[in-house]
Amino acid sequence: MHMGILDAIAGKKDAEKEQDRVENSSQNSPAGKYSEPCSLCNKLGTEKKWMGKYWHVKCFRSARKMAKRMF
């Protein structure tokens, strides 16, 4: 599924997120502070929680830079 830039920053809808969480639970999760999927790349092993969303540090930096360029 292709997501737009704003959808990636805002996150997914709850139903889609629950479905992805069930699918990803069968995979091995990499080391991270949280076992939640990232809001940008949807991979497990996130290190940062910000505004109710879970992020990898690298994904958080890239999303912040994308948002900075919009203004």
HUGI-V159571 format. One record per helix or strand of 3 or more residues. SS is the DSSP state (@ for helix, = for strand). FROM is the first residue (numbers start at 1). TO is the last residue. If there is no record, write none. Layout:
SS_FROM_TO ; SS_FROM_TO
This chain:
@_5_10 ; @_14_24 ; =_48_50 ; =_53_55 ; @_57_70
